[in-house]
Amino acid sequence: MLAQALLSLGLWLRLAAGQDTPEPGPQPPISSTKGDLLFLLDSSASVSHYEFSKVKEFMWDLLHPFTFGPGDIQTSIIHISTTPTMEFPFDQYQTSGTLREAIRGTRQLMGDTNTGRALSFAKEKLFSSQAGARPGVPKVLVWVTDGFSSDDISGPTQQLKEEGVTVFIVSTGRGSFLQLSAAASPPADTHLHFVDVDDLPIITQELRGAILDVLQASRLHATDVTSSSFRLLWPKLLSQETGYYSLEYGPGADPAGKRTQQVSGALTSLVLSDLTPETTYEVVLIPESNVHYFPPQSTRVTTLPDFFALFPEEISPAQVLISESGPRSFHVSWAPVLDSVASYQVLYGPLPGNSVQLLQVDGRHNSTLVEQLAPNTTYLVTVTAIYRSGKERSLSAKACTQEEGSRVPHLRFEALGPSTLRASWDAAPGAVRGYRVRCRRRGGRSSALSVSPQVHSVLLGELPPGSSGRVCVQPVYSSQPGRSLCRTVLRPPGEHPRQVSIPRQVSIPRQVSTSRQVSIPAR
């Protein structure tokens, strides 16, 4: 057993040092990321050149993980100015490199802030084949604004949403929460962001995930892919009473192998099984309805290799997962668990570095808790299966511990007016990049706000006496979000607010208007 441990230690040291390290395997493709993504960019004179450049950086940071092309994401930019102008059509840039250069080369037009005209222009271009838009794909609009408009926006945004466009709004100025929340797609807490232009990176990951959810939820896509099956999911288009689906699927290289089945209109998911490993399947879902016409939806799914056929004995671990990460511990699990495994060895150590710790785990178990770790540190974890035959198989993963005490220590509330409270908190420890504040009112609207690390208080509107809400404050770090501190606030009926001035040392973000009617709720 000691010899086995030394062999595993040598493997781990080579991995930690970057020697003989195999290239990481390709990430599993995210199916059905097909969509037309349009940025509505405030290019008017109300935006400074500095703010304009920061927004361009934000746009590329948001986009770069996606793949682009006629079968993937296509994107375009429309300028908000005196006259709306399209920077480039959807189908002009089909690679990450050319798109990045195009965004870098985008120049500010100046002029008036005629946002309503730009929104109407955006609706036209999102469905125009001359602009490179595609029929039957999800449409997403990301509108970045300083909160000011010279004309009406309510009519154009309503028309966009009625046409099926999902509207995300990022306000970097003093925009009216009520006006912008009505313009954004519901719910506002995931489609509307208030954030200072210097703190746009705080919301990048969350907004990208929300866009990806829209692209997947609006289209047929696959999850839980194995060597012989996958689950199909699609949006609810029909019901038991209004129709049914015709499902066609088969290997793309073998049209004669196509299978067809009828699926109830009440379903939105189905598992396809008895499939061939390492095979790309073409899938078409056809909604059959006498009430409305719905275009067919299609996707392409490749099944995984059959590890049992390739490695009839040595197939574990095939997956290593890290979960429940804290400042000084995380949970490691792996799969599958086989009777042919005598034990598992878990080697872990900080990166970069050459120190390593070893845990022995019985072969009947598939998880362990790793403790006594350093906060805010990246670890390399290697799980090695020791088979009864003497053979070994290893798989590695990276894990990150959280910042020490990575949440705000205290959250307080103070009544400032008939329907307004001030929420304030103490600074979270570590290198905080900002805070995400959410408020979910009982029986009412929810909202969210991102603020810079220097801001430790916000105003919560629409909380009159007799109401209640759930408020959460979450610090955001460069590696990952911290833990949320949540409190339920109750306003007794007949409560008399105290008129308290805001201390000078508290920095109120620009996005909180002087009327203090911005809601800042939490989940």
C-alpha positions as CSV (number, residue, x, y, z in Angstrom):
1,M,0.0,0.0,0.0
2,L,2.9,2.4,0.7
3,A,4.3,1.7,-2.8
4,Q,0.9,2.5,-4.3
5,A,0.7,5.7,-2.3
6,L,4.2,6.8,-3.5
7,L,3.3,6.0,-7.1
8,S,0.1,8.2,-6.7
9,L,2.2,10.9,-5.0
10,G,4.6,11.0,-8.0
11,L,1.7,11.3,-10.4
12,W,0.2,14.1,-8.3
13,L,3.5,16.0,-8.2
14,R,3.8,15.8,-12.0
15,L,0.3,17.1,-12.3
16,A,0.9,19.9,-9.8
17,A,4.1,20.9,-11.6
18,G,2.5,20.8,-15.0
19,Q,4.7,17.9,-16.3
20,D,3.2,15.2,-18.5
21,T,-0.2,16.7,-17.8
22,P,-2.7,15.6,-20.3
23,E,-4.6,18.4,-21.9
24,P,-8.0,18.7,-20.3
25,G,-10.7,16.9,-22.3
26,P,-13.1,19.0,-24.3
27,Q,-15.9,20.5,-22.3
28,P,-19.3,18.8,-23.0
29,P,-21.1,20.9,-25.6
30,I,-24.1,23.0,-24.4
31,S,-26.8,22.0,-26.8
32,S,-29.1,24.5,-28.5
33,T,-27.2,27.7,-27.8
34,K,-28.6,29.0,-31.1
35,G,-29.9,32.5,-30.9
36,D,-29.7,36.1,-32.1
37,L,-28.3,38.4,-29.4
38,L,-28.6,42.1,-29.9
39,F,-26.9,44.8,-27.8
40,L,-28.6,48.2,-27.6
41,L,-25.6,50.4,-26.8
42,D,-26.1,54.0,-25.5
43,S,-23.8,55.9,-27.9
44,S,-25.2,59.4,-27.1
45,A,-23.5,62.5,-25.7
46,S,-25.0,61.7,-22.3
47,V,-22.4,58.9,-21.9
48,S,-18.7,59.8,-21.3
49,H,-16.0,58.2,-23.5
50,Y,-14.7,56.4,-20.4
51,E,-18.1,54.9,-19.7
52,F,-18.5,53.9,-23.4
53,S,-15.1,52.0,-23.3
54,K,-16.0,50.2,-20.1
55,V,-19.3,49.0,-21.6
56,K,-17.5,47.7,-24.7
57,E,-15.2,45.7,-22.3
58,F,-18.3,44.4,-20.5
59,M,-19.9,43.3,-23.8
60,W,-16.9,41.2,-24.8
61,D,-16.5,39.7,-21.3
62,L,-20.2,38.6,-21.6
63,L,-19.9,37.1,-25.0
64,H,-16.5,35.4,-25.2
65,P,-17.4,32.0,-23.8
66,F,-20.1,31.5,-26.5
67,T,-19.5,30.0,-29.9
68,F,-20.5,32.0,-33.0
69,G,-21.8,31.0,-36.4
70,P,-24.9,30.2,-38.4
71,G,-25.7,27.3,-36.1
72,D,-24.7,29.0,-32.9
73,I,-24.9,32.5,-31.5
74,Q,-25.1,35.5,-33.8
75,T,-24.7,39.0,-32.4
76,S,-25.1,42.6,-33.5
77,I,-24.9,46.1,-32.0
78,I,-27.4,49.0,-32.4
79,H,-26.3,52.5,-31.3
80,I,-28.7,54.7,-29.3
81,S,-28.2,58.2,-30.7
82,T,-30.1,60.9,-32.6
83,T,-30.8,58.3,-35.3
84,P,-30.4,54.6,-34.5
85,T,-27.5,52.9,-36.3
86,M,-26.6,49.3,-36.7
87,E,-22.8,48.8,-36.1
88,F,-22.8,45.4,-38.0
89,P,-25.3,42.8,-39.0
90,F,-25.8,39.6,-37.2
91,D,-24.1,37.4,-39.7
92,Q,-21.0,39.5,-40.4
93,Y,-18.7,38.1,-37.7
94,Q,-18.8,34.4,-37.2
95,T,-15.7,33.8,-35.1
96,S,-14.6,35.0,-31.6
97,G,-11.5,36.7,-33.0
98,T,-13.3,38.8,-35.7
99,L,-16.1,39.7,-33.3
100,R,-13.7,40.9,-30.6
101,E,-12.0,43.2,-33.0
102,A,-15.3,44.5,-34.2
103,I,-16.4,45.4,-30.7
104,R,-13.0,47.0,-30.0
105,G,-13.4,49.1,-33.1
106,T,-16.9,50.4,-32.3
107,R,-16.9,54.2,-32.0
108,Q,-19.3,56.4,-30.0
109,L,-21.7,58.4,-32.2
110,M,-22.7,61.1,-29.7
111,G,-26.0,62.9,-30.4
112,D,-29.4,62.7,-28.6
113,T,-30.6,59.8,-26.5
114,N,-33.6,58.7,-28.6
115,T,-33.9,55.2,-27.0
116,G,-37.5,54.7,-28.1
117,R,-36.5,55.1,-31.8
118,A,-33.6,52.7,-31.2
119,L,-35.8,50.1,-29.6
120,S,-38.2,50.2,-32.6
121,F,-35.3,49.9,-34.9
122,A,-34.0,46.9,-32.9
123,K,-37.4,45.2,-33.2
124,E,-37.2,45.6,-37.0
125,K,-33.6,44.3,-37.3
126,L,-34.1,41.3,-34.9
127,F,-36.5,39.8,-37.4
128,S,-34.9,41.0,-40.7
129,S,-33.1,38.6,-42.9
130,Q,-31.3,41.5,-44.5
131,A,-29.7,42.2,-41.1
132,G,-28.7,38.5,-40.9
133,A,-31.3,37.6,-38.3
134,R,-32.7,34.0,-38.5
135,P,-36.3,32.9,-38.2
136,G,-37.3,30.5,-35.5
137,V,-34.3,31.1,-33.1
138,P,-34.5,32.8,-29.7
139,K,-34.2,36.5,-29.7
140,V,-32.4,38.3,-26.8
141,L,-31.9,42.1,-26.4
142,V,-29.4,43.4,-23.9
143,W,-29.9,47.1,-23.4
144,V,-27.1,49.0,-21.6
145,T,-28.3,52.4,-20.5
146,D,-27.3,55.3,-18.3
147,G,-31.0,55.6,-17.4
148,F,-31.9,58.6,-19.5
149,S,-34.1,58.7,-22.6
150,S,-35.4,61.6,-24.7
151,D,-38.5,59.7,-25.9
152,D,-40.9,57.1,-24.8
153,I,-39.7,53.5,-24.3
154,S,-42.8,51.8,-22.9
155,G,-44.5,51.1,-26.3
156,P,-41.4,49.8,-28.1
157,T,-40.3,47.5,-25.3
158,Q,-43.9,46.1,-25.0
159,Q,-43.9,45.4,-28.7
160,L,-40.5,43.6,-28.4
161,K,-41.7,41.4,-25.6
162,E,-45.0,40.6,-27.5
163,E,-42.8,39.4,-30.4
164,G,-41.1,37.0,-28.1
165,V,-37.9,39.0,-27.5
166,T,-36.3,38.6,-24.0
167,V,-35.3,42.0,-22.8
168,F,-32.4,42.4,-20.3
169,I,-31.6,45.9,-19.0
170,V,-28.3,47.0,-17.4
171,S,-28.6,50.5,-15.9
172,T,-25.3,52.3,-15.1
173,G,-27.0,55.6,-14.1
174,R,-30.0,57.1,-12.4
175,G,-32.7,55.2,-14.2
176,S,-36.2,54.9,-12.7
177,F,-36.6,51.5,-11.2
178,L,-40.4,51.4,-11.9
179,Q,-39.9,52.5,-15.6
180,L,-37.1,50.1,-16.3
181,S,-38.6,47.1,-14.4
182,A,-41.7,47.6,-16.6
183,A,-39.5,47.6,-19.7
184,A,-37.5,44.5,-18.8
185,S,-38.8,41.0,-19.2
186,P,-40.2,39.6,-16.0
187,P,-39.1,38.8,-13.4
188,A,-37.1,42.1,-12.8
189,D,-34.7,40.6,-10.3
190,T,-33.1,38.5,-13.1
191,H,-33.7,40.8,-16.1
192,L,-32.8,44.2,-14.6
193,H,-29.5,45.2,-13.1
194,F,-28.5,48.4,-11.5
195,V,-24.7,48.7,-11.3
196,D,-22.0,51.4,-11.5
197,V,-20.0,51.3,-14.8
198,D,-16.8,50.4,-12.9
199,D,-18.5,47.4,-11.3
200,L,-20.0,45.8,-14.4
201,P,-17.8,42.7,-13.9
202,I,-19.8,42.0,-10.8
203,I,-22.9,41.0,-12.9
204,T,-21.2,39.4,-15.9
205,Q,-21.4,35.8,-14.8
206,E,-25.0,36.1,-13.6
207,L,-26.2,37.9,-16.7
208,R,-24.4,35.4,-19.0
209,G,-26.1,32.5,-17.1
210,A,-29.5,34.1,-17.4
211,I,-29.0,34.6,-21.2
212,L,-28.0,31.0,-21.5
213,D,-31.1,29.9,-19.6
214,V,-33.2,31.8,-22.1
215,L,-31.5,30.3,-25.1
216,Q,-31.9,26.8,-23.7
217,A,-35.4,27.2,-22.3
218,S,-36.7,28.6,-25.6
219,R,-35.5,25.7,-27.6
220,L,-35.4,22.0,-27.7
221,H,-32.2,20.8,-26.0
222,A,-30.7,17.8,-24.3
223,T,-29.4,17.0,-20.8
224,D,-28.2,14.0,-18.8
225,V,-26.4,12.6,-21.8
226,T,-24.9,9.1,-21.4
227,S,-23.5,6.4,-23.7
228,S,-27.0,5.0,-24.4
229,S,-29.5,7.8,-23.5
230,F,-30.3,11.5,-23.1
231,R,-33.2,13.6,-21.9
232,L,-34.9,16.0,-24.2
233,L,-36.4,19.2,-22.8
234,W,-38.5,21.8,-24.7
235,P,-40.7,24.8,-23.8
236,K,-44.4,24.3,-23.1
237,L,-46.1,24.9,-26.4
238,L,-49.1,22.6,-26.3
239,S,-51.4,21.0,-23.8
240,Q,-53.3,17.7,-23.6
241,E,-56.3,19.3,-25.2
242,T,-54.6,21.5,-27.9
243,G,-52.4,18.9,-29.7
244,Y,-49.5,16.5,-29.6
245,Y,-45.8,16.3,-30.7
246,S,-44.3,14.2,-33.5
247,L,-40.7,13.3,-32.5
248,E,-38.2,12.1,-35.1
249,Y,-34.7,11.1,-34.2
250,G,-31.9,8.9,-35.6
251,P,-28.2,8.8,-36.3
252,G,-27.2,11.7,-38.6
253,A,-25.0,9.4,-40.7
254,D,-27.8,6.8,-41.1
255,P,-31.1,8.4,-42.3
256,A,-32.6,4.9,-42.7
257,G,-32.2,4.4,-38.9
258,K,-34.6,7.3,-38.1
259,R,-37.3,6.5,-35.5
260,T,-40.7,8.3,-35.1
261,Q,-43.0,8.5,-32.1
262,Q,-46.0,10.5,-30.9
263,V,-45.6,12.5,-27.7
264,S,-48.5,13.9,-25.5
265,G,-48.9,17.7,-25.7
266,A,-48.9,17.8,-21.9
267,L,-45.2,16.8,-21.8
268,T,-42.1,19.0,-21.9
269,S,-39.4,16.4,-21.5
270,L,-38.7,12.8,-22.6
271,V,-35.9,10.3,-22.2
272,L,-34.6,8.6,-25.3
273,S,-32.8,5.3,-24.5
274,D,-31.4,2.2,-26.3
275,L,-29.0,4.5,-28.2
276,T,-25.6,3.7,-29.7
277,P,-22.5,5.1,-27.9
278,E,-20.4,7.8,-29.6
279,T,-23.1,8.6,-32.1
280,T,-24.5,12.0,-33.2
281,Y,-28.3,11.9,-33.3
282,E,-30.4,14.4,-35.2
283,V,-33.6,15.2,-33.3
284,V,-36.7,17.0,-34.7
285,L,-39.7,17.9,-32.5
286,I,-42.8,18.9,-34.5
287,P,-45.7,20.5,-32.5
288,E,-49.0,19.4,-34.1
289,S,-51.8,21.8,-33.3
290,N,-55.1,22.9,-34.9
291,V,-55.1,26.1,-32.8
292,H,-51.6,27.7,-33.5
293,Y,-48.8,27.1,-35.9
294,F,-45.5,26.3,-34.1
295,P,-42.3,25.8,-36.2
296,P,-40.4,22.5,-35.7
297,Q,-37.5,22.6,-33.4
298,S,-34.3,20.5,-33.9
299,T,-31.1,19.7,-32.0
300,R,-28.1,17.5,-32.4
301,V,-26.8,15.3,-29.5
302,T,-23.7,13.1,-29.4
303,T,-23.8,10.2,-27.0
304,L,-20.8,9.4,-24.8
305,P,-18.3,6.6,-25.3
306,D,-19.2,3.3,-23.6
307,F,-16.7,3.2,-20.8
308,F,-17.8,-0.3,-19.8
309,A,-16.8,-1.6,-23.3
310,L,-13.6,0.4,-23.4
311,F,-12.5,-0.4,-19.8
312,P,-14.5,-3.4,-18.6
313,E,-12.8,-3.3,-15.2
314,E,-11.0,0.0,-14.7
315,I,-13.7,2.6,-15.3
316,S,-13.7,4.4,-11.9
317,P,-13.4,7.2,-11.3
318,A,-15.0,8.5,-14.4
319,Q,-16.1,11.7,-12.8
320,V,-14.9,13.8,-9.8
321,L,-17.1,16.5,-8.3
322,I,-16.3,19.3,-5.8
323,S,-19.2,20.6,-3.7
324,E,-20.0,22.4,-0.4
325,S,-16.9,24.5,-0.6
326,G,-16.2,26.6,2.5
327,P,-13.3,28.6,3.7
328,R,-11.5,25.6,5.2
329,S,-13.1,22.5,3.7
330,F,-14.8,21.1,0.6
331,H,-16.6,17.8,-0.2
332,V,-15.1,15.5,-2.9
333,S,-17.3,12.8,-4.6
334,W,-16.7,10.5,-7.5
335,A,-18.5,7.8,-9.6
336,P,-19.0,5.1,-10.4
337,V,-18.4,2.8,-7.4
338,L,-17.4,-0.8,-8.3
339,D,-17.0,-4.0,-6.3
340,S,-13.6,-4.4,-8.1
341,V,-12.2,-1.4,-6.3
342,A,-10.4,-2.1,-3.0
343,S,-9.9,1.5,-1.9
344,Y,-9.6,5.1,-3.1
345,Q,-6.8,7.5,-2.4
346,V,-7.5,11.2,-2.4
347,L,-4.4,13.4,-2.8
348,Y,-4.8,17.2,-2.5
349,G,-2.5,20.2,-2.2
350,P,-2.5,23.9,-3.0
351,L,-1.6,25.3,-6.4
352,P,1.0,26.4,-7.1
353,G,3.1,24.2,-4.7
354,N,4.4,20.8,-4.1
355,S,2.9,20.0,-0.6
356,V,0.4,17.2,-0.6
357,Q,-1.9,15.4,1.8
358,L,-3.3,11.9,1.4
359,L,-6.7,10.5,2.5
360,Q,-7.5,6.8,2.3
361,V,-11.2,5.9,1.6
362,D,-12.8,2.5,1.6
363,G,-13.7,1.2,-1.8
364,R,-17.4,0.9,-0.8
365,H,-17.6,4.8,-0.4
366,N,-17.6,7.4,-3.1
367,S,-17.1,10.7,-1.2
368,T,-15.1,12.3,1.6
369,L,-14.8,15.6,3.4
370,V,-11.4,17.4,3.0
371,E,-10.8,19.7,6.0
372,Q,-8.1,22.0,7.5
373,L,-7.6,23.9,4.3
374,A,-6.4,27.4,3.7
375,P,-9.1,30.0,2.8
376,N,-9.3,31.5,-0.7
377,T,-6.9,28.9,-2.2
378,T,-7.0,26.7,-5.3
379,Y,-6.3,23.0,-4.7
380,L,-5.5,20.2,-7.1
381,V,-7.5,17.1,-6.0
382,T,-6.6,13.6,-7.5
383,V,-8.8,10.6,-6.8
384,T,-7.1,7.2,-7.5
385,A,-9.0,3.9,-7.6
386,I,-6.9,1.0,-6.3
387,Y,-8.3,-2.2,-7.9
388,R,-8.1,-5.6,-6.3
389,S,-6.2,-6.7,-9.4
390,G,-3.5,-4.2,-8.6
391,K,-4.3,-1.8,-11.4
392,E,-5.0,1.9,-10.7
393,R,-6.9,4.7,-12.4
394,S,-6.7,8.4,-11.5
395,L,-8.7,11.5,-12.3
396,S,-8.0,15.1,-11.1
397,A,-10.1,18.2,-10.5
398,K,-9.5,21.7,-9.2
399,A,-11.3,23.0,-6.1
400,C,-11.4,26.6,-4.6
401,T,-12.0,27.4,-1.0
402,Q,-14.0,30.5,-0.1
403,E,-12.8,33.6,1.5
404,E,-12.6,33.4,5.3
405,G,-16.0,34.4,6.7
406,S,-17.0,35.4,3.3
407,R,-20.3,37.1,4.1
408,V,-21.2,40.4,5.7
409,P,-21.2,40.3,9.5
410,H,-24.3,42.3,10.2
411,L,-27.4,43.5,8.4
412,R,-29.5,46.4,9.9
413,F,-32.7,48.2,8.9
414,E,-33.9,51.7,9.7
415,A,-37.2,53.4,8.7
416,L,-36.7,56.6,6.7
417,G,-40.2,57.4,5.4
418,P,-43.7,56.0,5.0
419,S,-42.6,53.3,2.5
420,T,-38.9,53.4,2.7
421,L,-36.3,51.6,4.8
422,R,-32.5,51.8,4.7
423,A,-30.6,48.5,4.8
424,S,-27.0,48.8,6.0
425,W,-24.3,46.2,6.6
426,D,-20.7,45.9,7.8
427,A,-18.0,45.3,5.3
428,A,-17.3,41.6,4.4
429,P,-13.7,40.4,4.9
430,G,-11.2,39.9,2.1
431,A,-10.9,41.5,-1.3
432,V,-14.6,42.3,-2.0
433,R,-15.3,43.4,-5.6
434,G,-18.9,44.5,-4.7
435,Y,-22.1,43.5,-3.1
436,R,-25.3,42.1,-4.6
437,V,-28.5,43.2,-2.7
438,R,-31.8,41.5,-3.3
439,C,-35.2,42.2,-1.8
440,R,-38.3,39.9,-2.2
441,R,-41.4,41.6,-0.8
442,R,-44.2,39.4,0.4
443,G,-46.9,39.5,-2.1
444,G,-45.1,42.1,-4.2
445,R,-42.3,42.7,-6.6
446,S,-38.7,41.6,-6.3
447,S,-35.6,43.5,-7.3
448,A,-31.8,43.4,-7.2
449,L,-29.0,45.9,-7.2
450,S,-25.2,45.6,-7.5
451,V,-23.1,48.2,-5.7
452,S,-19.4,48.9,-5.4
453,P,-17.3,47.6,-2.4
454,Q,-17.3,51.1,-0.8
455,V,-21.1,51.2,-0.5
456,H,-22.6,49.7,2.6
457,S,-26.2,50.8,2.6
458,V,-29.1,51.1,0.1
459,L,-32.7,52.3,0.3
460,L,-35.6,49.8,0.0
461,G,-38.8,51.3,-1.4
462,E,-42.4,50.0,-1.5
463,L,-42.3,48.7,2.1
464,P,-45.2,50.5,3.9
465,P,-46.2,49.8,7.5
466,G,-47.8,46.4,7.7
467,S,-45.6,44.8,5.0
468,S,-42.7,42.5,5.1
469,G,-39.8,41.5,2.9
470,R,-36.8,39.2,2.7
471,V,-33.5,41.0,2.2
472,C,-30.2,39.4,1.3
473,V,-26.7,40.9,0.9
474,Q,-24.1,38.8,-0.9
475,P,-20.4,39.9,-1.2
476,V,-18.8,39.2,-4.6
477,Y,-15.2,38.1,-4.9
478,S,-13.0,37.7,-7.9
479,S,-13.1,33.9,-7.8
480,Q,-16.7,33.3,-6.7
481,P,-19.6,34.8,-4.8
482,G,-19.6,34.8,-1.1
483,R,-22.4,33.6,1.2
484,S,-25.6,35.6,1.4
485,L,-26.7,37.1,4.7
486,C,-30.5,37.2,4.7
487,R,-33.0,38.8,7.1
488,T,-36.7,39.1,7.1
489,V,-37.9,42.7,7.8
490,L,-41.3,43.3,9.3
491,R,-42.9,46.7,9.4
492,P,-45.6,46.8,12.1
493,P,-48.9,48.5,11.2
494,G,-49.0,52.2,12.2
495,E,-45.2,52.4,12.5
496,H,-43.9,56.0,12.7
497,P,-40.8,56.4,10.6
498,R,-37.8,58.3,12.1
499,Q,-36.5,61.0,9.8
500,V,-32.8,60.2,9.9
501,S,-30.2,61.8,7.7
502,I,-27.7,59.6,5.8
503,P,-24.2,59.9,7.3
504,R,-21.7,61.6,5.1
505,Q,-19.3,58.7,5.1
506,V,-21.9,56.4,3.5
507,S,-21.5,56.4,-0.3
508,I,-24.8,56.1,-2.0
509,P,-24.3,54.6,-5.6
510,R,-25.2,56.8,-8.6
511,Q,-27.9,54.3,-9.6
512,V,-29.9,55.2,-6.5
513,S,-31.9,58.2,-7.5
514,T,-32.4,61.2,-5.1
515,S,-36.1,60.2,-4.8
516,R,-34.9,57.0,-3.1
517,Q,-37.5,55.0,-4.8
518,V,-35.2,52.2,-6.0
519,S,-36.2,48.8,-4.6
520,I,-33.3,46.6,-3.5
521,P,-34.7,43.1,-2.7
522,A,-33.3,39.7,-2.4
523,R,-34.2,36.1,-3.0
